[in-house]
Amino acid sequence: MAFEYEKRNAARMLDALENASLSIPDTVSLLRDADPALVYLIFTWLRTRYHAGHSASEGVLGRIVGVCRANSTVAQNVRKGEKDAIVEWFEETYEYRDFERDSFIDLVVEKLES
């Protein structure tokens, strides 16, 4: 498979936010240096999946807020990523809710890296 390293890194970022597998400072380190479009897409996928009525939304959305508060660069990158052509392509072509975690990461990373 192509881009395995990049997919593992993206999955690690998503897992850190979704399951608290890393501390906030360690998660910030990953997100700060990541492609802004990837960070935006991961945040939006999580916000869609863990909407206000979801039982785990408080934890997941709280971690997103936590990393943005812990480092302004992460929040700036999210805003920058929102305007990326890859994000526009994804949002015009797909619905976030249609993707499970692994297929989402595969599609997004392959598009970003190609």
MDTraj code that builds the backbone (N, CA, C; nanometers):
import mdtraj as md
import numpy as np

residues = "MET ALA PHE GLU TYR GLU LYS ARG ASN ALA ALA ARG MET LEU ASP ALA LEU GLU ASN ALA SER LEU SER ILE PRO ASP THR VAL SER LEU LEU ARG ASP ALA ASP PRO ALA LEU VAL TYR LEU ILE PHE THR TRP LEU ARG THR ARG TYR HIS ALA GLY HIS SER ALA SER GLU GLY VAL LEU GLY ARG ILE VAL GLY VAL CYS ARG ALA ASN SER THR VAL ALA GLN ASN VAL ARG LYS GLY GLU LYS ASP ALA ILE VAL GLU TRP PHE GLU GLU THR TYR GLU TYR ARG ASP PHE GLU ARG ASP SER PHE ILE ASP LEU VAL VAL GLU LYS LEU GLU SER".split()
xyz = np.array([
    [0.0830, -0.1183, 0.0000],
    [0.0000, 0.0000, 0.0000],
    [0.0878, 0.1252, 0.0000],
    [0.0345, 0.2283, -0.0610],
    [0.1084, 0.3528, -0.0711],
    [0.0886, 0.4380, 0.0544],
    [0.1913, 0.5135, 0.0856],
    [0.1857, 0.6128, 0.1915],
    [0.1543, 0.5551, 0.3298],
    [0.2077, 0.4401, 0.3594],
    [0.1795, 0.3758, 0.4886],
    [0.2256, 0.4610, 0.6070],
    [0.3435, 0.5185, 0.5975],
    [0.3958, 0.6014, 0.7065],
    [0.3026, 0.7202, 0.7330],
    [0.2626, 0.7878, 0.6269],
    [0.1746, 0.9036, 0.6394],
    [0.0388, 0.8634, 0.6958],
    [-0.0115, 0.7485, 0.6542],
    [-0.1404, 0.7001, 0.7050],
    [-0.1310, 0.6666, 0.8537],
    [-0.0198, 0.6062, 0.8949],
    [-0.0019, 0.5766, 1.0377],
    [0.0011, 0.7047, 1.1196],
    [0.0709, 0.8060, 1.0690],
    [0.0772, 0.9336, 1.1412],
    [-0.0598, 0.9998, 1.1503],
    [-0.1344, 0.9976, 1.0416],
    [-0.2686, 1.0562, 1.0424],
    [-0.3593, 0.9792, 1.1386],
    [-0.3507, 0.8470, 1.1363],
    [-0.4314, 0.7647, 1.2267],
    [-0.3921, 0.7909, 1.3725],
    [-0.2657, 0.8143, 1.3960],
    [-0.2191, 0.8446, 1.5324],
    [-0.2776, 0.9769, 1.5816],
    [-0.2822, 1.0769, 1.4933],
    [-0.3434, 1.2052, 1.5297],
    [-0.4910, 1.1870, 1.5620],
    [-0.5595, 1.1165, 1.4744],
    [-0.7026, 1.0940, 1.4945],
    [-0.7259, 1.0166, 1.6240],
    [-0.6469, 0.9131, 1.6470],
    [-0.6621, 0.8324, 1.7680],
    [-0.6351, 0.9144, 1.8939],
    [-0.5362, 1.0017, 1.8877],
    [-0.5051, 1.0857, 2.0041],
    [-0.6244, 1.1728, 2.0425],
    [-0.6927, 1.2247, 1.9436],
    [-0.8102, 1.3088, 1.9696],
    [-0.9330, 1.2263, 2.0046],
    [-0.9510, 1.1155, 1.9353],
    [-1.0712, 1.0345, 1.9544],
    [-1.0679, 0.9542, 2.0841],
    [-0.9516, 0.8979, 2.1150],
    [-0.9416, 0.8046, 2.2276],
    [-0.8483, 0.8492, 2.3393],
    [-0.7970, 0.9704, 2.3305],
    [-0.7045, 1.0230, 2.4313],
    [-0.5837, 0.9328, 2.4492],
    [-0.5314, 0.8817, 2.3380],
    [-0.4167, 0.7901, 2.3452],
    [-0.2852, 0.8630, 2.3716],
    [-0.2856, 0.9951, 2.3576],
    [-0.1688, 1.0774, 2.3880],
    [-0.2120, 1.1937, 2.4760],
    [-0.1165, 1.2505, 2.5451],
    [-0.1451, 1.3704, 2.6244],
    [-0.1713, 1.4882, 2.5301],
    [-0.2289, 1.5936, 2.5830],
    [-0.2529, 1.7145, 2.5023],
    [-0.1209, 1.7693, 2.4467],
    [-0.0141, 1.7835, 2.5265],
    [0.1114, 1.8339, 2.4693],
    [0.1664, 1.7446, 2.3570],
    [0.1575, 1.6132, 2.3727],
    [0.2051, 1.5238, 2.2673],
    [0.1164, 1.5329, 2.1427],
    [-0.0123, 1.5487, 2.1624],
    [-0.1040, 1.5642, 2.0500],
    [-0.0775, 1.6961, 1.9783],
    [-0.0536, 1.8011, 2.0539],
    [-0.0207, 1.9309, 1.9947],
    [0.1032, 1.9174, 1.9069],
    [0.2035, 1.8466, 1.9518],
    [0.3254, 1.8286, 1.8729],
    [0.2964, 1.7651, 1.7372],
    [0.2094, 1.6659, 1.7362],
    [0.1729, 1.6021, 1.6099],
    [0.0951, 1.6975, 1.5196],
    [-0.0014, 1.7655, 1.5752],
    [-0.0899, 1.8508, 1.4965],
    [-0.0213, 1.9775, 1.4478],
    [0.0672, 2.0316, 1.5277],
    [0.1352, 2.1561, 1.4940],
    [0.2157, 2.1428, 1.3652],
    [0.2750, 2.0257, 1.3443],
    [0.3622, 2.0051, 1.2291],
    [0.2931, 1.9365, 1.1112],
    [0.1658, 1.9068, 1.1254],
    [0.0920, 1.8343, 1.0211],
    [0.0395, 1.9297, 0.9142],
    [0.0035, 1.8728, 0.8018],
    [-0.0585, 1.9486, 0.6930],
    [-0.1886, 2.0112, 0.7445],
    [-0.2053, 2.1412, 0.7288],
    [-0.3268, 2.2066, 0.7789],
    [-0.4560, 2.1464, 0.7229],
    [-0.4552, 2.1055, 0.5991],
    [-0.5761, 2.0436, 0.5411],
    [-0.6078, 1.9130, 0.6123],
    [-0.5058, 1.8342, 0.6429],
    [-0.5269, 1.7083, 0.7141],
    [-0.5848, 1.7343, 0.8522],
    [-0.5312, 1.8311, 0.9229],
    [-0.5814, 1.8632, 1.0572],
    [-0.7268, 1.9089, 1.0493],
    [-0.7572, 1.9951, 0.9552],
    [-0.8962, 2.0401, 0.9389],
    [-0.9889, 1.9224, 0.9094],
    [-0.9479, 1.8360, 0.8181],
    [-1.0313, 1.7216, 0.7815],
    [-1.0530, 1.6273, 0.9003],
    [-0.9485, 1.6024, 0.9772],
    [-0.9617, 1.5158, 1.0951],
    [-1.0549, 1.5805, 1.1978],
    [-1.0361, 1.7080, 1.2251],
    [-1.1232, 1.7771, 1.3211],
    [-1.2685, 1.7709, 1.2748],
    [-1.2909, 1.7960, 1.1487],
    [-1.4282, 1.7993, 1.0976],
    [-1.4898, 1.6605, 1.0981],
    [-1.4129, 1.5587, 1.0642],
    [-1.4637, 1.4212, 1.0701],
    [-1.5034, 1.3877, 1.2140],
    [-1.4199, 1.4247, 1.3099],
    [-1.4515, 1.3982, 1.4505],
    [-1.5736, 1.4772, 1.4958],
    [-1.5830, 1.6033, 1.4570],
    [-1.6996, 1.6845, 1.4953],
    [-1.8280, 1.6268, 1.4373],
    [-1.8188, 1.5738, 1.3168],
    [-1.9364, 1.5129, 1.2528],
    [-1.9741, 1.3839, 1.3230],
    [-1.8771, 1.3024, 1.3517],
    [-1.9014, 1.1722, 1.4130],
    [-1.9478, 1.1861, 1.5586],
    [-1.8875, 1.2784, 1.6310],
    [-1.9179, 1.2966, 1.7734],
    [-1.9978, 1.4249, 1.7938],
    [-2.1102, 1.4319, 1.7287],
    [-2.2002, 1.5463, 1.7380],
    [-2.2504, 1.5608, 1.8819],
    [-2.3185, 1.6682, 1.9069],
    [-2.3621, 1.7017, 2.0432],
    [-2.4413, 1.5911, 2.1125],
    [-2.5155, 1.5096, 2.0413],
    [-2.5941, 1.4051, 2.1043],
    [-2.5190, 1.2749, 2.1300],
    [-2.3982, 1.2641, 2.0837],
    [-2.3199, 1.1408, 2.0991],
    [-2.2669, 1.1297, 2.2427],
    [-2.2674, 1.0092, 2.2950],
    [-2.2253, 0.9883, 2.4349],
    [-2.0787, 1.0230, 2.4599],
    [-1.9937, 1.0164, 2.3590],
    [-1.8507, 1.0462, 2.3768],
    [-1.8132, 1.1860, 2.3285],
    [-1.9125, 1.2648, 2.2904],
    [-1.8811, 1.3953, 2.2312],
    [-1.8059, 1.4877, 2.3261],
    [-1.8419, 1.4861, 2.4517],
    [-1.7771, 1.5769, 2.5473],
    [-1.6256, 1.5543, 2.5520],
    [-1.5832, 1.4291, 2.5576],
    [-1.4405, 1.3989, 2.5627],
    [-1.3688, 1.4320, 2.4336],
    [-1.4247, 1.3889, 2.3218],
    [-1.3593, 1.4103, 2.1918],
    [-1.3542, 1.5589, 2.1583],
    [-1.4673, 1.6249, 2.1663],
    [-1.4702, 1.7668, 2.1336],
    [-1.3905, 1.8489, 2.2346],
    [-1.3876, 1.8036, 2.3590],
    [-1.3050, 1.8697, 2.4605],
    [-1.1571, 1.8607, 2.4287],
    [-1.1140, 1.7480, 2.3734],
    [-0.9725, 1.7352, 2.3349],
    [-0.9395, 1.8260, 2.2173],
    [-1.0325, 1.8400, 2.1239],
    [-1.0096, 1.9322, 2.0117],
    [-0.9928, 2.0746, 2.0645],
    [-1.0816, 2.1151, 2.1516],
    [-1.0716, 2.2479, 2.2116],
    [-0.9413, 2.2600, 2.2913],
    [-0.9067, 2.1542, 2.3635],
    [-0.7849, 2.1555, 2.4454],
    [-0.6586, 2.1767, 2.3648],
    [-0.6450, 2.1108, 2.2516],
    [-0.5238, 2.1280, 2.1710],
    [-0.5209, 2.2659, 2.1060],
    [-0.6369, 2.3185, 2.0700],
    [-0.6414, 2.4530, 2.0112],
    [-0.6071, 2.5595, 2.1145],
    [-0.6523, 2.5385, 2.2369],
    [-0.6189, 2.6326, 2.3451],
    [-0.4732, 2.6202, 2.3873],
    [-0.4205, 2.4993, 2.3816],
    [-0.2827, 2.4760, 2.4256],
    [-0.1802, 2.5354, 2.3297],
    [-0.2176, 2.5483, 2.2026],
    [-0.1218, 2.5990, 2.1041],
    [-0.1972, 2.6714, 1.9940],
    [-0.1755, 2.8009, 1.9827],
    [-0.2487, 2.8802, 1.8833],
    [-0.2138, 2.8405, 1.7407],
    [-0.0976, 2.7824, 1.7185],
    [-0.0596, 2.7381, 1.5842],
    [-0.1549, 2.6307, 1.5335],
    [-0.1997, 2.5421, 1.6208],
    [-0.2939, 2.4374, 1.5803],
    [-0.4228, 2.5023, 1.5319],
    [-0.4760, 2.5959, 1.6078],
    [-0.5999, 2.6641, 1.5684],
    [-0.5804, 2.7417, 1.4378],
    [-0.4674, 2.8061, 1.4216],
    [-0.4387, 2.8794, 1.2978],
    [-0.4304, 2.7837, 1.1789],
    [-0.3694, 2.6677, 1.1995],
    [-0.3589, 2.5702, 1.0917],
    [-0.4947, 2.5151, 1.0516],
    [-0.5840, 2.4993, 1.1480],
    [-0.7190, 2.4524, 1.1163],
    [-0.7883, 2.5545, 1.0256],
    [-0.7777, 2.6814, 1.0607],
    [-0.8389, 2.7861, 0.9773],
    [-0.7747, 2.7903, 0.8389],
    [-0.6447, 2.7736, 0.8342],
    [-0.5732, 2.7708, 0.7061],
    [-0.6160, 2.6486, 0.6240],
    [-0.6262, 2.5341, 0.6887],
    [-0.6634, 2.4109, 0.6203],
    [-0.8029, 2.4148, 0.5629],
    [-0.8925, 2.4878, 0.6272],
    [-1.0308, 2.4978, 0.5804],
    [-1.0384, 2.5530, 0.4387],
    [-0.9414, 2.6346, 0.4001],
    [-0.9408, 2.6995, 0.2691],
    [-0.8633, 2.6205, 0.1634],
    [-0.8094, 2.5061, 0.2002],
    [-0.7281, 2.4263, 0.1087],
    [-0.8139, 2.3621, -0.0004],
    [-0.7579, 2.3483, -0.1184],
    [-0.8290, 2.2877, -0.2324],
    [-0.8669, 2.1422, -0.2061],
    [-0.7865, 2.0708, -0.1281],
    [-0.8178, 1.9312, -0.0960],
    [-0.9455, 1.9246, -0.0109],
    [-0.9590, 2.0157, 0.0816],
    [-1.0793, 2.0204, 0.1655],
    [-1.2006, 2.0512, 0.0778],
    [-1.1858, 2.1468, -0.0101],
    [-1.2954, 2.1812, -0.1009],
    [-1.3351, 2.0591, -0.1851],
    [-1.2355, 1.9894, -0.2398],
    [-1.2621, 1.8683, -0.3181],
    [-1.3377, 1.7654, -0.2343],
    [-1.2889, 1.7392, -0.1132],
    [-1.3521, 1.6376, -0.0291],
    [-1.4971, 1.6751, -0.0001],
    [-1.5185, 1.7973, 0.0417],
    [-1.6521, 1.8397, 0.0838],
    [-1.7507, 1.8509, -0.0325],
    [-1.7011, 1.8730, -0.1535],
    [-1.7882, 1.8738, -0.2707],
    [-1.8212, 1.7322, -0.3184],
    [-1.7328, 1.6376, -0.2866],
    [-1.7450, 1.5021, -0.3397],
    [-1.8054, 1.4042, -0.2398],
    [-1.7769, 1.4217, -0.1134],
    [-1.8126, 1.3238, -0.0114],
    [-1.8856, 1.3879, 0.1061],
    [-1.9396, 1.3017, 0.1906],
    [-1.9966, 1.3404, 0.3191],
    [-1.9101, 1.2773, 0.4279],
    [-1.8726, 1.3533, 0.5280],
    [-1.7898, 1.3003, 0.6364],
    [-1.8548, 1.1787, 0.7013],
    [-1.9837, 1.1851, 0.7217],
    [-2.0535, 1.0782, 0.7929],
    [-2.0538, 0.9449, 0.7182],
    [-2.0195, 0.9472, 0.5895],
    [-2.0186, 0.8248, 0.5097],
    [-1.8928, 0.7407, 0.5295],
    [-1.7973, 0.7903, 0.6050],
    [-1.6687, 0.7227, 0.6181],
    [-1.6444, 0.6686, 0.7575],
    [-1.5986, 0.5456, 0.7614],
    [-1.5419, 0.4902, 0.8836],
    [-1.3983, 0.5406, 0.8924],
    [-1.3425, 0.5304, 1.0072],
    [-1.2105, 0.5835, 1.0379],
    [-1.1019, 0.5462, 0.9366],
    [-1.0814, 0.4169, 0.9122],
    [-0.9707, 0.3731, 0.8264],
    [-0.9890, 0.4149, 0.6809],
    [-1.1097, 0.4047, 0.6299],
    [-1.1325, 0.4436, 0.4903],
    [-1.1186, 0.5953, 0.4736],
    [-1.1569, 0.6705, 0.5749],
    [-1.1391, 0.8153, 0.5719],
    [-0.9908, 0.8505, 0.5653],
    [-0.9124, 0.7934, 0.6546],
    [-0.7684, 0.8202, 0.6567],
    [-0.7044, 0.7795, 0.5240],
    [-0.7376, 0.6621, 0.4739],
    [-0.6801, 0.6154, 0.3473],
    [-0.7068, 0.7138, 0.2343],
    [-0.8322, 0.7529, 0.2195],
    [-0.8696, 0.8424, 0.1103],
    [-0.8010, 0.9779, 0.1225],
    [-0.8081, 1.0353, 0.2389],
    [-0.7549, 1.1707, 0.2588],
    [-0.6033, 1.1742, 0.2419],
    [-0.5332, 1.0792, 0.3023],
    [-0.3871, 1.0798, 0.2918],
    [-0.3435, 1.0548, 0.1470],
    [-0.4070, 0.9610, 0.0803],
    [-0.3694, 0.9347, -0.0586],
    [-0.3917, 1.0580, -0.1451],
    [-0.4980, 1.1300, -0.1232],
    [-0.5243, 1.2518, -0.2000],
    [-0.4224, 1.3611, -0.1659],
    [-0.3917, 1.3782, -0.0386],
    [-0.2941, 1.4802, 0.0023],
    [-0.1540, 1.4493, -0.0506],
    [-0.1195, 1.3232, -0.0547],
    [0.0163, 1.2849, -0.0939],
    [0.0353, 1.2673, -0.2444],
    [-0.0741, 1.2623, -0.3174],
    [-0.0592, 1.2427, -0.4625],
    [-0.0517, 1.3735, -0.5382],
])
top = md.Topology()
chain = top.add_chain()
for i, resn in enumerate(residues, 1):
    res = top.add_residue(resn, chain, resSeq=i)
    for name in ("N", "CA", "C"):
        top.add_atom(name, md.element.get_by_symbol(name[0]), res)
traj = md.Trajectory(xyz[None], top)
